[in-house]
Amino acid sequence: MIRPHRSHPLWFAFLLHRISGLGLALFLPVHFYMLSLAITAPERLDRLLRFTDLTIVKLAEFGLVFLLAVHLFGGLRLMALEFLPWSPHQKTMASMAVALAFMVSTSFFLKAI
């Protein structure tokens, strides 16, 4: 049985914010490894950067930027919850956060292609 609060749209906004944070945390070691290649093995970094020209990698970058944007805008929404008075428009703010994240990641993807 699903608890009533878990069917609320703002609970899904919380869940999306939490999942995006976990996805970004899983990406960080890969990011730091690539940064270390720039210092220790530039030729391996060049090969890896050529690999990023593949379409599947561009799609993965789209997903990564979407996670980053969802986490950013979702965090801003949570900060607004903390510091601003409660309003009935919280669902609107949550959907605007997802829409802005999708817009940012889509524009990044279209520029990358």
Residue, then its C-alpha position, 0 to 999 in steps of 0.5 A: m500500500i502506498r502511503p498518501h504522502r508518497s503520491h503527492p507531486l512534491w514528494f516526487a520532486f524530493l525524490l528526483h532531487r535525491i536521485s539526481g544528487l546520487g547520480l552526480a555523486l556517482f559521476l564525480p570519480v569519473h570527472f576527477y579521473m579525467l582531470s587527473l589524466a590532463i596532468t598525468a597522461p595527456e595522450r590518454l586524455d586525447r583518446l578519451l576526448r575523441f571518444t566523447d564525440l560519439t552520439i551515445v556519449k552526447l546522450a549521456e552528457f545530456g542526461l548528466v546536464f539534466l541531472l545537474a540542472v534538476h539538482l540545481f533548480g530543485g535545490l533552489r526550490l527547497m531553499a525557497l521553501e526554507f526561507l520564503p513563506w509557504s505558498p500553495h504554488q509549491k507544485t508549480m515551482a517544482s514543475m518549473a524546476v523540472a521544465l527549466a532543467f529540461m530546457v537547459s540540458t536540451s539546449f546543451f545537447l543541441k549545441a553539442i550535436 
